[in-house]
Amino acid sequence: MKAISMTFLNSLGYGGQVITALIILVGALILWLVLRYVINRSVKRVQSGYSVFKKPHFKWAQPALRPFDSARRVQRAETIGGLLSSVAAVTIAIIAGLMAIETLGFNIGPILASVGIVGIAIGFGAREVIRDAFLGFFITMEDQYGIGDTIEVGDTVGVVQSLGLRITRMVDKDGAIWYVRNGDITKVGNRSQGTYVEPAPEPGVPAAPVPAAPAPALANEQS
């Protein structure tokens, strides 16, 4: 059946090539819609805390699926789901586009060479952004901290307002908002995990006020 279809399309000449290219693009669109549905469904299941993700064969993902507050779990799921959706969309678009161009009779060799050169240039120019995104992804997956946690980054202590792939936003005891690039975080202390105890103030020195946890931001902030 496939051979008959290809023979029929080839008999149409350039019109058959155009039809084949359109079929490739439509197939890629359908594949993307299916993948997006699967990703969105998985994100919703994680946000709802379905017990299926607590089974032994999902042990690798359990650090990101701990039963913390709903807002924190929602943002974590949206961050990972958004990244997976973006990677899938770009990959499918590039592969389908190249296949369609080749079907139309164009030589994709120079195109691949140009894309490689542009990719290298973009990689050098955006290496800090890529580094921030990678580290933000691992911070999210490993659940190092999340919305509402009191963390210590360098000499700054504050409550996490939002966690994106590139930027962590936190508020300190004075009310100042700090934007910390994830790539700059080499060591972080989470006072909300473990058994942290606030040190007793020195005699005659009033205790420092503890920053109040802000209302959780549900929107995923990809800076």
TAVEN-V72417 format. One record per backbone hydrogen bond with DSSP energy under -0.5 kcal/mol. NH is the residue of the N-H (numbers start at 1). CO is the residue of the C=O. If there is no record, write none. Layout:
NH:CO  NH:CO
//
This chain:
5:1  6:2  7:3  8:4  9:5  10:6  11:7  12:8  12:9  13:10  15:12  17:13  18:14  19:15  20:16  21:17  22:18  23:19  24:20  25:21  26:22  27:23  28:24  29:25  30:26  31:27  32:28  33:29  34:30  35:31  36:32  37:33  38:34  39:35  40:36  41:37  42:38  43:39  44:40  45:41  46:42  47:43  48:44  49:45  49:46  50:45  53:50  54:51  55:52  58:55  59:56  61:58  62:58  62:59  64:61  65:61  65:62  66:63  68:66  73:69  74:70  75:71  76:72  77:73  78:74  79:75  80:76  81:77  82:78  83:79  84:80  85:81  86:82  87:83  88:84  89:85  90:86  91:87  92:88  93:89  94:90  95:91  96:92  97:93  98:94  99:95  100:96  101:97  102:98  103:99  104:100  105:102  106:101  108:106  112:108  113:109  114:110  115:111  116:112  117:113  118:114  119:115  120:116  121:117  122:118  123:119  124:120  125:121  126:122  127:124  130:126  131:127  132:128  133:129  134:130  135:131  136:132  136:165  137:133  138:134  139:135  140:136  141:137  142:138  143:139  143:140  144:139  148:160  149:146  151:149  151:158  152:189  153:156  154:152  154:187  156:153  158:151  159:171  160:149  161:169  162:169  164:167  168:180  169:162  170:178  171:159  172:176  173:157  175:172  178:170  178:176  180:168  180:178  181:179  182:166  184:181  185:182  186:184  189:152  191:150  191:189  192:150  193:190  205:202  206:204  217:161  218:216  221:219  222:220  223:221
//
